[in-house]
Amino acid sequence: MAKPLAQSIEEPHIERIRAFDLMRGFFLIVILLDHLAYYPSGLDIFTGHGLLYISTAEGFFAISGLVLGIVRGRKLIKKPLRTPAKLLFKRSWQLYVESIILTLLFTLFAWLFYQNPEIKYGAATPDTPFWQVIWQTITLQYTYGWADFLRYYALFLAGTPAALWLLRRGKWYILTAINIAIWHLYPLTPGGEQWLPLSWQLVFFSGLTIGFYWPVLTRWWRRTLHAWQRRAISRTVVALFLLGFIASFLLVFNANYWHIEPFAAWHGEHNVDLFNKDRLPVPRLVLGIACFWGLFALVCRYEKFLVRRAGWLLMPLGTNSLYVYTIEAFIVFFAHLFILPPQPINAVAPWYVNLLLSAAAIALVWLAVRRKFLFSIIPR
């Protein structure tokens, strides 16, 4: 099976896939709202208070891998491997340096406002020698202030040239086997953010593999399957997405607010084993796959409408994703310190105040992108 895929490799003309930009923009808004945790706000229906059995963070990494597989893998297929490798290592280094700078900056802010009870947890204590904080940050032992995503992405980018080497030779099955083997290592570790790349790399590199073969897969989809088959598959995937999302929403909210049995007991017994966000067990992966491709099918179906109605907001965010994530980190950090603490379960402010603050945060991010604020400094 690998040989036909390898033989079908060519340098195609691939247009930008707007559905991915729309989805990534949406994911970034949900990530912002989840980190702010100003609930209820009326926007809860899109976020689930960040407590659902799936998260947009996984979708963000999946799309990052997909787009990278297309742009750095497929589009540069006729170039020597050193061409995309050079670009990838440069990008990885940029994000690694940015994660260090952000970690140190947020740590200094945490020390400055250490007596504030709303300071983000996880900061090194003020009595820690700063040189030690720097060393632990450089050696990937310490991260703080939402710089963790940038560090993960930097690590994944550093490993991408090796993955492309395998994919260029049609050895996608070897890459997949390696990813699954590494994913199995996470339960053997102490756990926590330091070891999270072991499990989450499966999402990123699965996306990379699909992105690399995107023209092959889309050609098969359009030329091999009949129209009625494509419609049946799309509708099935969308139905699974809607059922999975609604079931997750109801079960989680019931466990935290309504306490209807036996559903609350089931959630309490199985939530960690089946849907742990760090370990990414098989049920969470399956649900995530169904929801991702179901949402993708919906976005593709209504792409023109979404671009016309919401493209002004989602497209600028989706096409500058790492910049947006960095700006969001600062907004969330200082909003919790000086405006309102997070309230994921118990409301502190009325819903209309939460809605106003959440909308203001989204507008601030959008304005920063439109004004290209610090574009020359913050990687995009």
Secondary structure, DSSP 8 states (H G I E B T S, - for coil): -HHHHHHT---------HHHHHHHHHHHHHHHHHHHTB-SSS-HHHHGGG-SSS-HHHHHHHHHHHHHIIIIIITTTTS-THHHHHHHHHHHHHHHHHHHHHHHHHHHHHHHTTT-TTS-TT---TTS-HHHHHHHHHTTS---SS-HHHHHHHHHHHHHHHHHHHHHTT-HHHHHHHHHHHHTTGGGS--SGGGTHHHHHHHHHHHHHHHHTHHHHHHHHHHTS-HHHHHHHHHHHHHHHHHHHHHHHHHHHIIIII--TTHHHHHHHHHHHHH-TTT--HHHHHHHHHHHHHHHHHHHHTHHHHHHHHHHHHHHHHTTHHHHHHHHHHHHHHHHHHT---BSSS-SS-HHHHHHHHHHHHHHHHHHHHTTTTTTTS--
